[in-house]
Amino acid sequence: MQEAHKKRNSVTVFADNRHERDDRLEAAVASLRDIATELRVGILVTRESPQSFNVTVSPLVPFGMTREMDELGIERKVYLLSVGGENPDEPQ
């Protein structure tokens, strides 16, 4: 499957293999980074099935961070977004 559907604040990613999945998820997160920065919120990546992911700008995620959840809503991993090469949590 070579599909991705994008709305203003979310992207649905479909992928058949790990390489495709990783590339498409990175691209989806990158495509929402400016919106997340503008809104001062984070990005939530939810695995809906082994081949389907929803990437969305979310006020439930702290600014400058991306959280990954599986389809059951269990948090799996948290990592910082690159926002202008700076950690948004560090004082200036």
N, C-alpha and C positions, 0 to 999 in steps of 0.2 A: 504494500500500500504506500502510495506516495502522496499523502494528503496532510494538509494543515488548514484549519479554519480559524480565521482571526476576527475578533470583535475588537472594539477600542481597548478594553481592559482585560481581555483574555484570548488565549490561543488554545485550540484543541489540536493535539499532535497524535498522529497515527504512525506506527513503525513496526516492521516485521522482524527486525534484528537489532542487536545491541548497538552496533555502529551507527545505523540509521537513527535509532532512538536517541543516542547521546548527541549526535549532530543536530537533530531537530529540536531537542530540548534546549540545548545551548542557544540555538538561533531564536527560539521562542522567548527565552528569558531575556536575551539581548534586545529583542524587539519591544519588550515591555519596560525595559530599564528606565528610559526617559520619562514615561508616564508615572512609574513608581516614584522616581526622584521628584518630579513635579508635585505629586500628591503627598510626598514624605511618608510613604508606606512601603511595605515589603512585597515579595512575590511568593505565592504559594503554588507548588507543583503537586498535583494530586494524580496518583496512578489509579485509573478507573478500571483497567483490565491490563493484562500483560502487553497489549499492543496500543493502548489508548491512555493519554495523559491530558489533563487540563492544567494549563499554566495561566494564573490570574493575578492581577494586582489586588492585594488584600490588606485592609487595615488591621487584620488579626496578626499580621507579621510585622515585626518592628522594621522601621526604615533602615535600608541598607542590607537587609538580610533576605535570604531565600530559604523557605522551609519545604521539605519534601514529605508528603503524606501518602500512605497507601490507600487502597479503596475502602478500607475499614476505618480510616481516619486516625491511624496510629502514626505518630511522628517518627520518621526514620532518620533524618539527617538535617542538620542546620549548617549553612555556610554563608559567609559574607559575600555580598555582591561587590563588584568593583565599581565604585561610584567616584569617577574622576581620579582614581588611583589613591583615594584616601579612605580611611576607616571613618564612617560617619559618627561613630560613638566616641571617638577620641576628641578631646578638647583642642581647639585651634590655638 
